[in-house]
Amino acid sequence: MDNGILAAGAQDIDFMIHGLFSYKIFGHEVWITTSHVCILIIMLILIAFSFIVKHKMKAATEVPGGFQNVVELMVEKLDGVVDGVMGKNAPKLVNYISTIFIFILMSNISGLFGLRPPTADYGTTLALGLITFSLIHICQIKYQKPKKIWEDMCSPLPPWLPLWLPSTTPSPPGLPLWLPINIISEIAVPISLSLRLFANVLSGTVMMALVYGLLSKIAIVWPAALHVYFDLFSGAIQTYVFCMLTMTYVNQQMETE
């Protein structure tokens, strides 16, 4: 299989995921792909940046300089976004939301640096969606009583209302009518979160591949404007949307009456 990590040139444009090497685990072949390598590169960059920030902030001054100013501005803006949505619950999740915000944003704009965006791989976005899904229900179990959870699952009807599914259905007798509908809506949360992010990033990746592939002879300078939209603008918007929905869903489960 092709082992290219960087985006292909104009003469050999390619936006597909490629396997680099494989190994066997319990008799199953597992491939390390370009998405895994790009994720590793982004993680190493973020880890290195965090160590630099830690080292620099040890010598922080009351009047911040250039680098300290940038870091403090980033932290203040992220804290402000989380606090504006989650209110009193913000301190509990600000570190997690800030981490996924920076990771998703770096992944979305990595195409500017010749990498294939990891978020253009559904395996990446689905994992992020499942993390949010797990966090939602962990907070639900932690902060809400079983009675409240049952009432929400039977909403908008009262949980005691004797409405049952038709006897012709294979569902067990005594199952509230709205329960299966609400279960489906819960399952749809990680799917919708992951598909929204994946589809938007992949569409930008494909569009830029087509521009360089079909218009390679005249694709000079002006594609930068498209990169600004598809990589920077759209990437930032999708990062904000994913984190905003995550905060909204989680905060709803953390609210106690």
Backbone torsions as a table, in degrees:
resi	resn	phi	psi	omega
1	MET	NA	153.3	179.4
2	ASP	-61.9	137.3	-177.8
3	ASN	-112.8	28.4	178.4
4	GLY	-76.0	134.9	177.0
5	ILE	-102.2	-44.1	-179.0
6	LEU	-76.1	155.8	179.2
7	ALA	-60.8	143.0	-176.8
8	ALA	-70.3	158.8	178.7
9	GLY	-76.4	-178.5	-175.3
10	ALA	-63.9	-31.6	-177.3
11	GLN	-82.2	-14.3	-176.3
12	ASP	-142.6	58.8	-175.4
13	ILE	-70.8	140.2	-176.1
14	ASP	-157.8	126.3	179.9
15	PHE	-116.9	14.8	-178.9
16	MET	-84.1	162.5	174.3
17	ILE	-85.9	134.3	-177.6
18	HIS	-123.0	146.2	176.2
19	GLY	-83.3	139.1	179.5
20	LEU	-97.4	-49.2	174.7
21	PHE	-158.5	164.0	-176.6
22	SER	-131.4	160.0	173.6
23	TYR	-150.0	163.5	-175.6
24	LYS	-104.1	135.8	174.7
25	ILE	-127.8	116.9	-179.3
26	PHE	52.2	40.1	176.5
27	GLY	83.8	-1.0	179.9
28	HIS	-107.4	137.6	179.7
29	GLU	-81.9	125.2	-179.2
30	VAL	-119.1	128.1	-177.4
31	TRP	-100.7	138.3	167.2
32	ILE	-93.4	118.5	-172.8
33	THR	-107.0	177.0	176.6
34	THR	-61.3	-31.6	178.7
35	SER	-63.6	-42.8	178.8
36	HIS	-61.5	-43.1	-178.1
37	VAL	-66.9	-41.9	179.6
38	CYS	-65.4	-38.8	175.7
39	ILE	-62.1	-42.4	179.1
40	LEU	-62.2	-42.1	179.0
41	ILE	-61.8	-45.4	-180.0
42	ILE	-64.1	-42.8	178.7
43	MET	-62.4	-42.3	179.1
44	LEU	-63.8	-39.3	177.3
45	ILE	-62.5	-44.9	-178.9
46	LEU	-67.4	-39.7	178.3
47	ILE	-64.9	-44.0	178.4
48	ALA	-62.2	-42.0	178.9
49	PHE	-62.5	-40.0	-179.6
50	SER	-64.9	-37.9	178.1
51	PHE	-68.1	-38.3	177.6
52	ILE	-64.3	-43.2	178.9
53	VAL	-62.1	-44.4	179.7
54	LYS	-59.9	-43.1	-179.2
55	HIS	-66.2	-44.2	-178.0
56	LYS	-68.3	-38.0	-176.1
57	MET	-73.0	-16.5	174.2
58	LYS	-65.5	-27.9	178.6
59	ALA	-107.6	30.0	-178.4
60	ALA	-64.9	145.3	179.2
61	THR	-110.1	160.6	-179.9
62	GLU	-65.0	-36.0	173.4
63	VAL	-100.6	103.5	-172.6
64	PRO	-65.8	144.2	174.5
65	GLY	-88.9	-159.9	-175.2
66	GLY	-63.4	-58.6	-177.3
67	PHE	-65.4	-44.7	179.3
68	GLN	-62.2	-36.8	179.0
69	ASN	-62.6	-44.2	-179.8
70	VAL	-63.7	-45.8	-179.2
71	VAL	-63.0	-46.0	-179.6
72	GLU	-64.4	-36.0	177.3
73	LEU	-64.1	-43.6	177.7
74	MET	-59.8	-46.7	-178.1
75	VAL	-64.9	-43.2	-179.2
76	GLU	-63.8	-42.1	-178.9
77	LYS	-66.8	-43.7	179.0
78	LEU	-65.7	-41.8	176.8
79	ASP	-61.3	-39.7	-179.6
80	GLY	-65.5	-40.9	178.9
81	VAL	-63.8	-48.0	-178.4
82	VAL	-65.2	-42.7	-179.8
83	ASP	-64.9	-35.7	-179.8
84	GLY	-66.1	-27.7	-178.6
85	VAL	-95.7	-43.4	-170.8
86	MET	-99.5	-13.5	176.6
87	GLY	59.4	-124.3	-176.8
88	LYS	-65.8	-18.9	179.3
89	ASN	-86.9	-5.5	-175.4
90	ALA	-57.3	-45.1	-177.1
91	PRO	-59.4	-23.7	-177.5
92	LYS	-75.9	-24.8	-174.1
93	LEU	-127.9	4.7	-175.4
94	VAL	-62.9	-36.1	179.7
95	ASN	-66.9	-42.1	179.6
96	TYR	-66.3	-47.5	-178.5
97	ILE	-62.9	-41.1	178.9
98	SER	-63.5	-37.9	-179.4
99	THR	-66.1	-48.7	-179.2
100	ILE	-70.1	-30.0	177.2
101	PHE	-61.7	-49.8	-178.3
102	ILE	-66.9	-40.5	-179.9
103	PHE	-64.4	-47.0	-178.7
104	ILE	-65.6	-41.3	179.4
105	LEU	-62.7	-45.4	178.2
106	MET	-62.9	-38.5	178.3
107	SER	-65.2	-41.9	-177.4
108	ASN	-66.8	-36.8	-176.5
109	ILE	-94.8	3.7	-178.0
110	SER	-65.6	-18.5	176.3
111	GLY	-62.5	-24.9	177.4
112	LEU	-65.5	-22.7	-175.9
113	PHE	-106.4	17.1	174.8
114	GLY	88.5	2.8	177.8
115	LEU	-92.9	155.9	170.9
116	ARG	-83.5	121.8	-175.9
117	PRO	-55.4	124.8	178.5
118	PRO	-59.5	-28.3	179.5
119	THR	-76.3	-3.5	170.7
120	ALA	-86.7	6.9	175.4
121	ASP	-111.3	122.1	-175.4
122	TYR	-64.8	-23.5	176.7
123	GLY	-62.4	-33.3	178.7
124	THR	-74.5	-49.6	-176.7
125	THR	-69.0	-32.8	177.5
126	LEU	-65.8	-39.7	177.7
127	ALA	-61.5	-42.1	177.4
128	LEU	-63.8	-40.7	178.2
129	GLY	-64.6	-38.9	179.6
130	LEU	-69.3	-33.5	175.6
131	ILE	-63.5	-45.1	177.1
132	THR	-62.4	-43.1	179.6
133	PHE	-59.7	-44.0	179.0
134	SER	-65.0	-41.7	-179.4
135	LEU	-64.1	-38.6	178.8
136	ILE	-58.4	-48.1	-173.7
137	HIS	-80.8	-24.7	171.8
138	ILE	-65.0	-44.3	178.0
139	CYS	-67.4	-35.1	178.4
140	GLN	-62.6	-46.0	179.7
141	ILE	-67.9	-35.8	-176.0
142	LYS	-73.5	-38.9	-169.9
143	TYR	-106.7	-12.4	-177.1
144	GLN	-117.9	149.6	177.5
145	LYS	-78.7	152.6	179.7
146	PRO	-54.9	-36.4	179.5
147	LYS	-62.2	-42.1	179.8
148	LYS	-66.6	-39.2	178.6
149	ILE	-62.9	-42.9	179.3
150	TRP	-64.0	-41.0	179.1
151	GLU	-63.7	-39.8	178.5
152	ASP	-66.4	-37.1	179.6
153	MET	-69.6	-26.0	179.6
154	CYS	-93.6	-7.6	-179.2
155	SER	-58.4	144.8	10.4
156	PRO	-90.4	5.5	-179.8
157	LEU	-92.0	153.2	175.0
158	PRO	-62.0	142.6	-177.0
159	PRO	-66.5	-18.8	-178.0
160	TRP	-93.2	-6.7	-175.5
161	LEU	-67.0	126.6	-175.7
162	PRO	-78.2	62.8	174.3
163	LEU	-106.0	125.1	-175.3
164	TRP	-123.6	158.7	174.7
165	LEU	-67.0	151.0	177.8
166	PRO	-54.5	147.8	-176.8
167	SER	-67.2	-15.4	-179.7
168	THR	-78.6	-13.2	-179.2
169	THR	-81.9	153.6	-179.2
170	PRO	-77.6	-2.3	-177.7
171	SER	-67.6	152.2	179.7
172	PRO	-61.8	145.0	177.8
173	PRO	-64.5	145.4	178.8
174	GLY	88.6	9.8	179.5
175	LEU	-86.9	122.0	-179.7
176	PRO	-57.4	144.4	-172.8
177	LEU	-59.9	-40.9	-173.9
178	TRP	-86.4	-10.2	-177.0
179	LEU	-59.4	-51.3	-179.6
180	PRO	-63.8	-31.8	178.8
181	ILE	-66.1	-43.8	179.8
182	ASN	-69.7	-32.1	175.8
183	ILE	-63.6	-42.1	177.9
184	ILE	-62.8	-40.9	179.5
185	SER	-64.9	-32.9	176.9
186	GLU	-69.0	-43.0	179.7
187	ILE	-64.8	-29.2	-177.9
188	ALA	-71.0	-17.9	-176.1
189	VAL	-60.7	-55.8	-180.0
190	PRO	-66.4	-30.3	179.5
191	ILE	-67.5	-45.6	-179.3
192	SER	-67.9	-40.4	178.5
193	LEU	-61.2	-47.4	-175.9
194	SER	-70.9	-41.0	-178.9
195	LEU	-67.4	-37.9	-179.8
196	ARG	-61.8	-48.7	-179.8
197	LEU	-66.2	-46.9	-178.6
198	PHE	-60.3	-48.1	-174.9
199	ALA	-65.3	-40.9	-178.6
200	ASN	-68.4	-42.1	180.0
201	VAL	-70.6	-41.7	179.5
202	LEU	-63.8	-39.3	-179.1
203	SER	-62.5	-40.0	176.9
204	GLY	-65.7	-39.6	178.0
205	THR	-62.3	-43.8	-180.0
206	VAL	-66.8	-42.9	-179.6
207	MET	-60.4	-44.2	179.8
208	MET	-68.2	-33.9	176.9
209	ALA	-64.5	-40.1	179.0
210	LEU	-67.5	-39.5	179.1
211	VAL	-60.9	-47.9	-178.1
212	TYR	-72.9	-28.8	-178.9
213	GLY	-79.3	-41.9	-175.4
214	LEU	-91.2	-27.0	-176.9
215	LEU	-119.1	37.0	-173.0
216	SER	-61.0	-33.4	-175.7
217	LYS	-74.2	-23.4	-179.6
218	ILE	-117.1	6.6	-179.3
219	ALA	-82.0	71.3	-179.3
220	ILE	-127.2	123.2	175.8
221	VAL	72.3	-56.8	-172.7
222	TRP	-62.4	-27.4	176.0
223	PRO	-61.7	-15.7	177.7
224	ALA	-59.3	-35.1	178.2
225	ALA	-64.6	-37.0	177.7
226	LEU	-69.4	-36.8	176.8
227	HIS	-62.6	-37.6	178.4
228	VAL	-59.5	-41.1	-179.5
229	TYR	-76.6	-55.9	-172.4
230	PHE	-69.5	-36.9	-176.5
231	ASP	-93.6	-51.9	-175.5
232	LEU	-80.6	-60.3	-175.0
233	PHE	-65.6	-56.1	-179.0
234	SER	-64.1	-38.8	179.1
235	GLY	-62.6	-41.8	179.1
236	ALA	-68.2	-40.7	179.5
237	ILE	-62.7	-45.7	-178.7
238	GLN	-66.7	-34.3	175.1
239	THR	-62.8	-46.8	-179.6
240	TYR	-62.3	-43.6	-179.1
241	VAL	-62.7	-46.0	-179.1
242	PHE	-61.0	-47.4	-178.4
243	CYS	-68.6	-37.2	178.6
244	MET	-63.5	-44.2	178.7
245	LEU	-66.4	-39.7	177.1
246	THR	-59.0	-47.2	179.9
247	MET	-63.8	-40.2	-178.8
248	THR	-64.9	-47.6	-179.3
249	TYR	-62.3	-45.9	-177.1
250	VAL	-68.2	-41.5	-178.2
251	ASN	-63.9	-33.4	177.5
252	GLN	-62.0	-37.2	-178.9
253	GLN	-79.0	-20.7	-179.4
254	MET	-88.0	-12.1	179.0
255	GLU	-75.3	125.8	177.3
256	THR	-115.1	142.5	179.8
257	GLU	-91.7	NA	NA
